[in-house]
Amino acid sequence: MLSDPGWLLLVVSLPTPSATARMRVWRGLKALGCMALRDGAYLLPADGEREQALRELGDECAREGGVAWLMDVQPRATEETQAWRQLFDRNAEYAELRKSWKDANPSVGSLSTSELTRLQRKLQREYDAVRAIDFFPADASAEAHAAWTDLNRRIDQLLSPEEPHETQGGIPRLNAADYRGRTWATRRRLWVDRVASAWLIRRFIDPDARFKWLQRPADCPKSALGFDFDGAAFTHVGDRVTFETLSASFGLEADPALARLARLVHHLDVGGEPVPEAIGFEAVIAGARERLDDDDALLAEMTTMLDSLYAHFTRAAAGPKT
C-alpha cells in the first residue's frame, strides 16, 4: 500500500492586467514542481519548506491585488493517491536531460577548460533542478544518475587527467617538523585539489617546500613526496580528497577555516554538499589556467585567493566583533 505524503493545494487568482505578476508566480510554481489540476489550482506533496514557499507565492498574489487559498488536501482512496503521484512523474524531464547529455558528449573533448567548466556547471544545474522536484524517484531517476555519473566522470577526466582513485585504510598522524625543506611533486596543470594542497603544504606544513610538476605520475623522483595521484604519499583516502588527507595527516582538521576550505575543495573535486564560495573559486582557477601555462605562476596567483578565503573563513568562524 502506498504511503500518503500529505498534499498541499494552492488556489490563486490574479487580476487580468497583472501579466508580469502572473508570469512571476507561474515561474515560482514551476520551480517548486507544482502540477496544475486546472487553471489556478496547483498541487504539491507536502513538507514544511514547500508549504512556506507556497505561502510566499500566495502573499505575492495578494500584494498584486489577487487572492490565494492554501489548503491541506487528501486523496479519498489508494487509487487517487496513485493518480496524484503519477502527476509528478519525471520520466519526460529525465529523458530530455539524457538527450542533452548525449548530444554534448561528442564535443566535450574539443572544449577549452573554461568552456568545459561552464558546460559541466550548466548541466549540473539542470540536473539538480529536476532532482529537486522528483518527489517520487523511480527507474528513470536511477538511469539518469548512472548516465550523469558517466558523463561527469569523463568531463572530470578531461579537466584533471589521471585523477587519483580512492584508497582505503587509516591516516597516520605525522609531525610537520619531519617534512620540512622537502621537494613535493604532483601532476602538472594544477586544478582545485592540487593547487589547494600545494597551498596547504607551503602555508602549514613545509614553508620551504619546493614543488615539481609532473608530466606523468611515473616521473615522480624517489626523493620527492608525491601528492594527489595513485601511489603518492598523500592522495585520496576513503571519502577524503588529498587536501583533506593532508589536513588529517598533520593534525590541521581542528582549524574551522581550513575545515571550510576542505568542504569547498571536496565539493569541486568529487561533488557533495555545495559551498557558496565554490563557484567563484572554480571560475578564478579556470580563468587562471587559461592565462597561465606555468604552474609556479598559477600557484602564486591562487595562493593570494586561498590566503584571502582563509582569512575570510577565519573571521567568519570567530563570529561578529562586539
C-alpha positions as CSV (number, residue, x, y, z in Angstrom):
1,M,0.0,0.0,0.0
2,L,1.3,3.5,-0.9
3,S,2.1,5.8,1.9
4,D,0.4,9.2,1.6
5,P,2.9,12.0,2.0
6,G,0.2,14.6,2.6
7,W,-0.7,17.2,0.0
8,L,-1.0,20.9,-0.5
9,L,-3.3,22.7,-2.8
10,L,-2.8,26.4,-3.7
11,V,-5.6,28.1,-5.5
12,V,-4.7,31.5,-6.9
13,S,-6.5,34.2,-8.9
14,L,-4.8,37.3,-10.2
15,P,-6.3,40.4,-11.9
16,T,-6.3,40.1,-15.7
17,P,-3.9,43.1,-16.3
18,S,-1.2,41.6,-14.0
19,A,0.7,39.8,-16.8
20,T,4.2,40.3,-15.2
21,A,3.0,39.2,-11.7
22,R,1.2,36.2,-13.3
23,M,4.5,35.1,-15.0
24,R,6.4,35.6,-11.8
25,V,4.0,33.4,-9.9
26,W,3.9,30.8,-12.6
27,R,7.7,30.6,-12.7
28,G,7.7,30.2,-8.9
29,L,5.2,27.4,-9.1
30,K,7.1,25.6,-11.9
31,A,10.4,25.9,-9.9
32,L,8.7,24.2,-6.9
33,G,7.5,21.4,-9.1
34,C,3.7,22.1,-8.7
35,M,1.3,20.4,-11.0
36,A,-1.8,22.3,-12.3
37,L,-5.1,20.4,-11.6
38,R,-6.9,23.2,-13.5
39,D,-6.2,26.9,-14.2
40,G,-5.3,28.5,-10.9
41,A,-5.2,25.2,-8.8
42,Y,-1.8,23.8,-8.1
43,L,-0.9,20.5,-6.2
44,L,2.3,19.7,-4.4
45,P,3.4,16.9,-2.0
46,A,3.5,18.5,1.5
47,D,6.5,19.4,3.6
48,G,7.4,22.4,5.7
49,E,9.7,24.2,3.2
50,R,7.2,23.7,0.3
51,E,4.4,25.0,2.4
52,Q,6.3,28.1,3.3
53,A,7.2,28.7,-0.4
54,L,3.6,28.3,-1.4
55,R,2.6,30.8,1.3
56,E,5.0,33.3,0.0
57,L,3.7,32.9,-3.5
58,G,0.2,33.4,-2.1
59,D,1.3,36.5,-0.4
60,E,2.7,37.9,-3.6
61,C,-0.7,37.3,-5.3
62,A,-2.4,39.2,-2.5
63,R,0.1,42.1,-2.9
64,E,-0.8,42.2,-6.6
65,G,-4.5,42.6,-5.9
66,G,-5.3,38.9,-6.3
67,V,-6.4,36.2,-3.9
68,A,-4.9,32.9,-2.8
69,W,-6.0,30.0,-0.7
70,L,-3.6,27.3,0.6
71,M,-5.2,24.1,1.7
72,D,-4.3,20.7,3.1
73,V,-6.0,18.1,0.9
74,Q,-6.1,14.3,1.0
75,P,-7.0,11.6,-1.6
76,R,-10.0,9.5,-0.8
77,A,-8.6,6.2,-1.8
78,T,-5.3,4.4,-2.7
79,E,-6.2,4.8,-6.4
80,E,-6.4,8.6,-6.0
81,T,-3.0,8.6,-4.2
82,Q,-1.5,6.7,-7.2
83,A,-3.1,9.1,-9.6
84,W,-1.8,12.1,-7.8
85,R,1.7,10.6,-7.6
86,Q,1.6,9.9,-11.3
87,L,1.1,13.6,-12.0
88,F,4.6,14.1,-10.7
89,D,6.2,11.5,-13.0
90,R,9.5,13.0,-14.2
91,N,10.3,10.5,-16.9
92,A,10.0,13.1,-19.7
93,E,12.3,15.6,-17.9
94,Y,14.9,12.9,-17.3
95,A,14.7,11.8,-21.0
96,E,15.3,15.4,-22.1
97,L,18.3,15.6,-19.8
98,R,19.8,12.4,-21.1
99,K,19.3,13.6,-24.7
100,S,21.1,16.8,-23.9
101,W,24.0,14.8,-22.3
102,K,24.2,12.5,-25.3
103,D,24.3,15.5,-27.6
104,A,27.0,17.2,-25.6
105,N,29.2,14.1,-25.2
106,P,30.9,14.1,-28.6
107,S,32.1,17.7,-28.3
108,V,33.5,17.8,-24.8
109,G,36.9,16.7,-25.9
110,S,37.3,19.8,-28.1
111,L,36.4,22.4,-25.4
112,S,38.7,24.6,-23.5
113,T,39.0,24.3,-19.8
114,S,36.7,27.3,-19.1
115,E,34.2,26.1,-21.7
116,L,34.2,22.7,-20.2
117,T,33.8,24.0,-16.7
118,R,30.9,26.2,-17.8
119,L,29.2,23.3,-19.6
120,Q,29.6,21.0,-16.6
121,R,28.2,23.6,-14.3
122,K,25.2,24.3,-16.6
123,L,24.4,20.6,-16.9
124,Q,24.8,20.0,-13.2
125,R,22.4,22.9,-12.5
126,E,19.8,21.5,-14.9
127,Y,20.1,18.0,-13.4
128,D,19.8,19.3,-9.8
129,A,16.7,21.3,-10.8
130,V,14.9,18.1,-12.0
131,R,16.1,16.1,-9.0
132,A,14.8,18.8,-6.6
133,I,11.2,18.3,-7.9
134,D,11.4,14.5,-8.3
135,F,9.4,13.7,-5.2
136,F,8.8,10.0,-6.0
137,P,12.1,8.8,-7.7
138,A,11.8,5.6,-9.8
139,D,13.7,3.8,-12.5
140,A,14.2,7.0,-14.6
141,S,16.0,8.7,-11.7
142,A,18.4,5.8,-11.3
143,E,19.1,5.6,-15.0
144,A,19.7,9.3,-15.2
145,H,22.1,9.1,-12.2
146,A,24.1,6.4,-14.0
147,A,24.2,8.4,-17.2
148,W,25.2,11.6,-15.5
149,T,27.9,9.9,-13.5
150,D,29.5,8.6,-16.7
151,L,29.4,12.0,-18.4
152,N,30.6,13.8,-15.3
153,R,33.5,11.4,-14.9
154,R,34.5,12.0,-18.5
155,I,34.5,15.8,-18.0
156,D,36.4,15.4,-14.8
157,Q,39.0,13.3,-16.5
158,L,39.4,16.0,-19.2
159,L,39.7,18.7,-16.6
160,S,42.1,16.7,-14.5
161,P,43.7,13.8,-16.2
162,E,44.9,10.9,-14.1
163,E,42.8,11.9,-11.1
164,P,43.7,9.5,-8.2
165,H,41.4,6.6,-7.3
166,E,40.1,6.3,-3.7
167,T,42.2,4.2,-1.4
168,Q,41.3,2.6,1.9
169,G,42.9,2.5,5.3
170,G,43.7,4.8,8.1
171,I,45.6,8.1,8.0
172,P,48.6,8.1,10.4
173,R,49.3,11.3,12.3
174,L,52.6,12.9,11.2
175,N,54.9,15.6,12.6
176,A,55.3,18.5,10.2
177,A,58.8,19.1,11.6
178,D,59.9,15.8,9.8
179,Y,58.6,17.1,6.5
180,R,60.4,20.5,6.2
181,G,62.6,21.6,3.3
182,R,61.3,18.8,1.1
183,T,60.5,18.5,-2.6
184,W,56.8,17.8,-3.2
185,A,55.6,16.5,-6.6
186,T,52.2,16.4,-8.2
187,R,50.6,16.4,-11.7
188,R,51.1,19.5,-13.8
189,R,48.3,21.8,-15.0
190,L,47.1,22.3,-11.4
191,W,43.4,22.0,-10.7
192,V,41.4,22.5,-7.5
193,D,42.7,19.8,-5.2
194,R,46.3,20.0,-6.3
195,V,46.5,23.8,-6.0
196,A,44.8,23.9,-2.6
197,S,47.0,21.0,-1.4
198,A,50.2,22.8,-2.6
199,W,49.0,26.0,-0.8
200,L,48.3,24.0,2.4
201,I,51.7,22.3,2.3
202,R,53.6,25.6,2.0
203,R,51.3,27.5,4.4
204,F,51.0,25.0,7.2
205,I,53.3,22.0,6.7
206,D,56.6,22.9,4.9
207,P,57.1,26.7,4.5
208,D,60.3,26.0,2.4
209,A,58.6,23.4,0.2
210,R,59.8,23.1,-3.4
211,F,57.4,21.8,-6.0
212,K,57.9,19.6,-9.0
213,W,55.1,19.5,-11.6
214,L,55.0,16.1,-13.3
215,Q,54.0,15.3,-16.9
216,R,53.2,11.8,-15.6
217,P,53.0,10.4,-12.1
218,A,55.6,7.8,-13.1
219,D,58.1,10.7,-13.4
220,C,58.0,11.4,-9.7
221,P,61.5,11.2,-8.2
222,K,62.0,8.7,-5.4
223,S,63.3,11.6,-3.2
224,A,60.1,13.6,-3.7
225,L,56.9,13.5,-1.7
226,G,54.1,12.9,-4.2
227,F,50.6,14.1,-3.7
228,D,47.3,13.7,-5.5
229,F,48.0,10.8,-7.8
230,D,47.8,7.0,-7.5
231,G,50.7,5.6,-5.4
232,A,51.5,9.1,-4.0
233,A,52.5,9.6,-0.3
234,F,49.4,11.7,0.1
235,T,46.3,11.1,-2.0
236,H,42.5,10.3,-1.7
237,V,41.8,8.1,1.3
238,G,38.2,6.8,1.8
239,D,35.9,9.8,1.0
240,R,38.7,12.3,1.7
241,V,40.3,14.2,-1.2
242,T,44.0,15.0,-1.0
243,F,43.6,18.3,0.8
244,E,41.6,16.6,3.5
245,T,44.1,13.7,3.7
246,L,46.9,16.2,4.3
247,S,44.9,18.1,6.9
248,A,44.2,14.9,8.8
249,S,47.8,13.7,8.5
250,F,49.2,16.8,10.1
251,G,46.5,17.5,12.7
252,L,45.0,20.5,11.0
253,E,41.4,19.5,11.0
254,A,40.5,21.4,14.1
255,D,41.0,24.7,12.3
256,P,37.5,25.8,11.4
257,A,38.7,28.0,8.5
258,L,40.6,25.1,7.0
259,A,37.6,22.9,7.5
260,R,35.5,25.3,5.4
261,L,38.2,25.3,2.7
262,A,38.2,21.5,2.8
263,R,34.5,21.4,2.1
264,L,35.0,23.7,-0.8
265,V,37.8,21.6,-2.3
266,H,35.8,18.4,-1.7
267,H,32.8,19.8,-3.4
268,L,34.7,20.9,-6.5
269,D,36.8,17.8,-6.7
270,V,34.4,15.0,-6.1
271,G,31.0,16.6,-5.5
272,G,28.9,16.6,-2.4
273,E,27.4,19.4,-0.3
274,P,27.6,22.7,-2.3
275,V,29.6,25.6,-0.8
276,P,28.6,29.1,-1.7
277,E,32.2,30.3,-2.5
278,A,32.9,27.3,-4.7
279,I,31.5,28.8,-7.9
280,G,33.7,31.8,-7.6
281,F,36.8,29.8,-6.8
282,E,36.2,27.5,-9.7
283,A,35.8,30.4,-12.1
284,V,39.0,32.1,-11.0
285,I,41.1,28.9,-11.3
286,A,39.6,28.1,-14.7
287,G,40.5,31.6,-15.9
288,A,44.0,31.4,-14.4
289,R,44.6,28.2,-16.2
290,E,43.6,29.8,-19.5
291,R,46.0,32.6,-18.9
292,L,49.0,30.9,-17.3
293,D,50.9,28.0,-18.7
294,D,53.4,27.9,-15.8
295,D,52.3,26.1,-12.7
296,D,54.5,28.1,-10.4
297,A,52.8,31.2,-11.6
298,L,49.4,29.6,-11.3
299,L,50.2,28.5,-7.7
300,A,51.3,32.0,-6.9
301,E,48.1,33.6,-8.2
302,M,45.8,31.1,-6.5
303,T,47.8,31.4,-3.2
304,T,46.6,35.0,-3.0
305,M,43.0,33.9,-3.3
306,L,43.4,31.0,-0.9
307,D,45.0,33.3,1.7
308,S,42.0,35.7,1.3
309,L,39.5,32.8,1.6
310,Y,41.3,31.5,4.7
311,A,41.2,35.0,6.3
312,H,37.5,35.3,5.4
313,F,36.7,31.9,6.9
314,T,38.8,32.6,10.0
315,R,36.9,35.8,10.6
316,A,33.5,34.1,10.0
317,A,34.4,31.4,12.5
318,A,35.3,33.9,15.1
319,G,31.8,35.5,14.9
320,P,30.8,39.2,14.8
321,K,33.0,41.6,16.7
322,T,31.5,43.1,19.8
